[in-house]
Amino acid sequence: MKRNPRVTIGMPVCNCRTTVAESIASILNQTFEDWELVVFDDGSRDSTPDVARRFPDPRIRLVAGKTNRGLPARLNQIVRQSNSVFFARMDGDDIAYPDRLKRQVEFLQRHPEVDLVAGAVAVIDGKGEAIGVRRGPREHKQICARPISGFPMAHPTWLGRTNWFLRNPYREDAVRMEDWALLFRAYRQSRFANLQEVVLGYREDSLSLRKLALARWYKSRFLVEFARTDGRYGSALEGMSREAAKLMIDGFALGTGLNHRVLKHRVPPISRAEMDEWRGVRQAVRSAALLYAKHRESVPA
């Protein structure tokens, strides 16, 4: 493996054997080729590590974790071990568009003042169909306009300067809101941006009230902690009230089965051109994953 690739892609995985092959294949399909992919198994109880081993590309490195420590802990470990200029996020159930790395690396090369860039995502359901596209605002000022409410930067699409991640590690106790906790702590001394192009197929078929409630609870707890630091108790109270209101809407949406119909603001419409592009990306990734699986089966044990 090349010792100092331009980009290290961190992919912590846990119990995603049915999706991880396509996620890895989507990295192998990148038009930008100077990367290493670190697949960090976070204590899976299924065959996720075996699926990852199917891919013989020397740029892919599988690391086995004996216990489940969570996404932020594993991301911090990968960053600390990286020798790359840039660090990228990737989940084991999402699909990167072929120009994702190329677009993001070129953007950061053109904009040395930017520390972290994200991109638009095509939201895909359990059947693999795109049901909408989420885009964040382009520039730092708009992204950080309401920090208490959140930062519209799709976490699975993050690509930033490795030195920035080293200076701003994830908080390992920030359960299900590690991205917000990091950006909230760093946004005053950093610069963020969003590409408007879709760079990732983001799977959203496993929403549960328990997971959403956990995320709302932890965010409210962190709002209180940050308020103690800067004295903005009014903003913290406003944020906590907003989280409680969102949880009520979540409960109604999931309890009635309406889900995305009620939460339409979470999944803006997708255009015909974007739908066609997603289907092309999906088909290419499926074909690549199948090809690697057949190659593995043909190799003598």
C-alpha positions as semicolon CSV with decimal commas, in nm:
position;residue;x (nm);y (nm);z (nm)
1;M;0,000;0,000;0,000
2;K;0,119;0,351;-0,072
3;R;0,250;0,499;0,255
4;N;0,115;0,852;0,207
5;P;-0,198;0,855;-0,009
6;R;-0,363;1,192;-0,066
7;V;-0,688;1,089;0,107
8;T;-0,760;0,851;0,393
9;I;-1,122;0,735;0,399
10;G;-1,243;0,623;0,740
11;M;-1,526;0,368;0,731
12;P;-1,619;0,238;1,077
13;V;-1,864;-0,052;1,033
14;C;-2,079;-0,262;1,262
15;N;-2,325;-0,534;1,155
16;C;-2,375;-0,410;0,799
17;R;-2,294;-0,724;0,598
18;T;-2,583;-0,662;0,355
19;T;-2,464;-0,314;0,252
20;V;-2,089;-0,286;0,307
21;A;-1,991;-0,452;-0,023
22;E;-2,163;-0,180;-0,225
23;S;-2,016;0,091;-0,003
24;I;-1,664;-0,040;-0,062
25;A;-1,731;-0,088;-0,434
26;S;-1,837;0,276;-0,460
27;I;-1,493;0,380;-0,332
28;L;-1,324;0,150;-0,582
29;N;-1,528;0,322;-0,854
30;Q;-1,386;0,667;-0,768
31;T;-1,233;0,870;-1,051
32;F;-0,981;1,001;-0,795
33;E;-0,751;0,710;-0,718
34;D;-0,493;0,836;-0,467
35;W;-0,663;0,707;-0,150
36;E;-0,657;0,444;0,120
37;L;-0,974;0,302;0,271
38;V;-0,962;0,198;0,637
39;V;-1,255;-0,032;0,714
40;F;-1,264;-0,042;1,094
41;D;-1,489;-0,318;1,223
42;D;-1,642;-0,197;1,547
43;G;-1,720;-0,532;1,708
44;S;-1,960;-0,672;1,447
45;R;-2,154;-0,984;1,539
46;D;-2,228;-1,074;1,178
47;S;-2,009;-1,144;0,872
48;T;-1,927;-0,780;0,795
49;P;-1,547;-0,836;0,822
50;D;-1,569;-1,140;0,590
51;V;-1,749;-0,933;0,327
52;A;-1,484;-0,660;0,350
53;R;-1,210;-0,918;0,295
54;R;-1,352;-1,004;-0,049
55;F;-1,187;-0,698;-0,198
56;P;-0,821;-0,762;-0,291
57;D;-0,727;-0,399;-0,361
58;P;-0,411;-0,314;-0,161
59;R;-0,548;0,034;-0,083
60;I;-0,812;-0,126;0,142
61;R;-0,714;-0,204;0,500
62;L;-0,940;-0,394;0,739
63;V;-0,892;-0,330;1,111
64;A;-1,071;-0,555;1,359
65;G;-1,201;-0,403;1,681
66;K;-1,269;-0,653;1,956
67;T;-1,539;-0,443;2,121
68;N;-1,800;-0,190;2,014
69;R;-1,669;0,155;2,101
70;G;-1,885;0,365;1,872
71;L;-1,841;0,580;1,563
72;P;-1,657;0,883;1,711
73;A;-1,398;0,668;1,890
74;R;-1,318;0,472;1,575
75;L;-1,299;0,786;1,360
76;N;-1,052;0,940;1,605
77;Q;-0,839;0,625;1,588
78;I;-0,830;0,629;1,208
79;V;-0,742;1,001;1,197
80;R;-0,454;0,955;1,442
81;Q;-0,309;0,676;1,227
82;S;-0,346;0,865;0,899
83;N;-0,055;1,017;0,707
84;S;-0,277;1,175;0,441
85;V;-0,335;1,539;0,363
86;F;-0,711;1,488;0,364
87;F;-0,947;1,273;0,568
88;A;-1,291;1,163;0,443
89;R;-1,591;1,007;0,614
90;M;-1,780;0,709;0,476
91;D;-2,045;0,482;0,627
92;G;-2,085;0,112;0,557
93;D;-2,439;0,149;0,425
94;D;-2,398;0,449;0,191
95;I;-2,283;0,479;-0,169
96;A;-2,034;0,739;-0,290
97;Y;-2,084;0,892;-0,634
98;P;-1,782;0,830;-0,861
99;D;-1,666;1,195;-0,861
100;R;-1,712;1,249;-0,488
101;L;-1,345;1,250;-0,385
102;K;-1,235;1,435;-0,697
103;R;-1,486;1,717;-0,647
104;Q;-1,411;1,762;-0,278
105;V;-1,032;1,741;-0,302
106;E;-1,027;1,990;-0,590
107;F;-1,251;2,226;-0,393
108;L;-1,018;2,226;-0,093
109;Q;-0,717;2,274;-0,318
110;R;-0,885;2,581;-0,472
111;H;-0,994;2,714;-0,131
112;P;-0,706;2,682;0,117
113;E;-0,904;2,884;0,374
114;V;-1,168;2,608;0,401
115;D;-1,109;2,332;0,656
116;L;-1,404;2,102;0,586
117;V;-1,632;2,048;0,289
118;A;-1,949;1,839;0,264
119;G;-2,189;1,778;-0,024
120;A;-2,549;1,712;-0,116
121;V;-2,695;1,365;-0,061
122;A;-2,958;1,162;-0,241
123;V;-3,171;1,008;0,034
124;I;-3,242;0,643;-0,049
125;D;-3,498;0,409;0,107
126;G;-3,479;0,042;0,200
127;K;-3,542;-0,061;-0,161
128;G;-3,253;0,148;-0,290
129;E;-3,476;0,411;-0,450
130;A;-3,389;0,780;-0,420
131;I;-3,673;0,970;-0,253
132;G;-3,520;1,315;-0,225
133;V;-3,207;1,531;-0,214
134;R;-3,070;1,728;0,079
135;R;-2,845;2,028;0,021
136;G;-2,683;2,256;0,272
137;P;-2,600;2,623;0,209
138;R;-2,276;2,688;0,025
139;E;-2,085;2,916;0,259
140;H;-1,965;2,914;0,618
141;K;-2,176;3,210;0,732
142;Q;-2,500;3,044;0,623
143;I;-2,397;2,700;0,750
144;C;-2,327;2,846;1,096
145;A;-2,620;3,090;1,106
146;R;-2,799;2,897;1,384
147;P;-2,541;2,683;1,565
148;I;-2,782;2,587;1,844
149;S;-3,019;2,438;1,584
150;G;-2,745;2,257;1,396
151;F;-2,506;2,274;1,105
152;P;-2,652;2,157;0,770
153;M;-2,353;1,948;0,659
154;A;-2,425;1,582;0,585
155;H;-2,182;1,398;0,814
156;P;-2,121;1,094;0,586
157;T;-1,999;1,333;0,313
158;W;-1,736;1,517;0,516
159;L;-1,391;1,557;0,365
160;G;-1,145;1,785;0,539
161;R;-0,784;1,854;0,615
162;T;-0,641;1,582;0,838
163;N;-0,467;1,842;1,056
164;W;-0,806;2,000;1,127
165;F;-0,947;1,666;1,246
166;L;-0,640;1,619;1,466
167;R;-0,698;1,961;1,624
168;N;-1,071;1,895;1,657
169;P;-1,126;1,532;1,758
170;Y;-1,472;1,386;1,801
171;R;-1,612;1,370;2,152
172;E;-1,658;1,002;2,220
173;D;-1,945;1,064;2,463
174;A;-2,147;1,257;2,202
175;V;-2,384;0,971;2,124
176;R;-2,560;1,005;1,786
177;M;-2,470;1,372;1,758
178;E;-2,093;1,358;1,733
179;D;-2,093;1,577;1,421
180;W;-2,291;1,861;1,583
181;A;-2,078;1,851;1,898
182;L;-1,759;1,878;1,692
183;L;-1,881;2,161;1,469
184;F;-2,031;2,354;1,761
185;R;-1,696;2,349;1,937
186;A;-1,494;2,436;1,624
187;Y;-1,701;2,666;1,404
188;R;-1,568;2,998;1,539
189;Q;-1,208;2,908;1,448
190;S;-1,285;2,711;1,130
191;R;-1,428;2,751;0,782
192;F;-1,685;2,514;0,631
193;A;-1,846;2,476;0,289
194;N;-2,102;2,262;0,107
195;L;-2,088;2,148;-0,253
196;Q;-2,425;2,167;-0,423
197;E;-2,363;1,855;-0,631
198;V;-2,490;1,520;-0,500
199;V;-2,187;1,322;-0,383
200;L;-2,345;1,037;-0,187
201;G;-2,643;0,805;-0,172
202;Y;-2,752;0,825;0,193
203;R;-2,952;0,529;0,323
204;E;-3,236;0,628;0,554
205;D;-3,454;0,321;0,604
206;S;-3,398;0,243;0,971
207;L;-3,543;0,539;1,161
208;S;-3,661;0,448;1,509
209;L;-3,815;0,657;1,783
210;R;-3,566;0,517;2,033
211;K;-3,265;0,632;1,828
212;L;-3,419;0,972;1,761
213;A;-3,511;1,020;2,127
214;L;-3,157;0,927;2,232
215;A;-3,011;1,182;1,992
216;R;-3,249;1,455;2,117
217;W;-3,165;1,377;2,479
218;Y;-2,791;1,391;2,429
219;K;-2,812;1,711;2,229
220;S;-3,016;1,875;2,506
221;R;-2,756;1,764;2,759
222;F;-2,475;1,914;2,552
223;L;-2,669;2,238;2,506
224;V;-2,669;2,281;2,884
225;E;-2,297;2,205;2,900
226;F;-2,213;2,459;2,629
227;A;-2,438;2,718;2,792
228;R;-2,235;2,688;3,110
229;T;-1,923;2,764;2,906
230;D;-2,042;3,081;2,732
231;G;-2,337;3,187;2,950
232;R;-2,599;3,160;2,673
233;Y;-2,867;2,992;2,884
234;G;-3,147;3,153;2,686
235;S;-3,022;2,998;2,362
236;A;-2,980;2,663;2,534
237;L;-3,337;2,672;2,664
238;E;-3,462;2,762;2,317
239;G;-3,266;2,474;2,168
240;M;-3,397;2,226;2,424
241;S;-3,756;2,334;2,357
242;R;-3,697;2,286;1,985
243;E;-3,558;1,937;2,042
244;A;-3,864;1,843;2,250
245;A;-4,095;1,971;1,976
246;K;-3,905;1,777;1,711
247;L;-3,933;1,460;1,917
248;M;-4,311;1,500;1,935
249;I;-4,325;1,532;1,556
250;D;-4,093;1,232;1,519
251;G;-4,320;1,026;1,743
252;F;-4,630;1,117;1,544
253;A;-4,462;1,052;1,210
254;L;-4,324;0,711;1,306
255;G;-4,628;0,611;1,512
256;T;-4,867;0,673;1,223
257;G;-4,636;0,523;0,959
258;L;-4,641;0,847;0,762
259;N;-4,270;0,909;0,822
260;H;-4,140;1,106;0,522
261;R;-4,485;1,246;0,440
262;V;-4,494;1,421;0,775
263;L;-4,121;1,500;0,778
264;K;-4,113;1,638;0,423
265;H;-3,872;1,915;0,525
266;R;-3,612;1,643;0,583
267;V;-3,634;1,509;0,229
268;P;-3,677;1,782;-0,036
269;P;-3,786;1,659;-0,382
270;I;-3,546;1,496;-0,628
271;S;-3,536;1,601;-0,993
272;R;-3,570;1,362;-1,284
273;A;-3,206;1,419;-1,383
274;E;-3,089;1,347;-1,029
275;M;-3,304;1,035;-1,016
276;D;-3,153;0,908;-1,340
277;E;-2,802;0,987;-1,215
278;W;-2,864;0,793;-0,893
279;R;-2,992;0,490;-1,081
280;G;-2,679;0,491;-1,297
281;V;-2,453;0,515;-0,991
282;R;-2,644;0,239;-0,815
283;Q;-2,624;0,003;-1,111
284;A;-2,250;0,060;-1,158
285;V;-2,182;-0,006;-0,788
286;R;-2,396;-0,319;-0,784
287;S;-2,210;-0,453;-1,086
288;A;-1,873;-0,378;-0,928
289;A;-1,968;-0,543;-0,598
290;L;-2,092;-0,853;-0,780
291;L;-1,774;-0,870;-0,988
292;Y;-1,553;-0,864;-0,678
293;A;-1,769;-1,128;-0,509
294;K;-1,733;-1,361;-0,810
295;H;-1,359;-1,293;-0,822
296;R;-1,325;-1,394;-0,459
297;E;-1,521;-1,714;-0,515
298;S;-1,294;-1,808;-0,805
299;V;-0,973;-1,771;-0,600
300;P;-0,858;-2,108;-0,458
301;A;-0,870;-2,130;-0,080
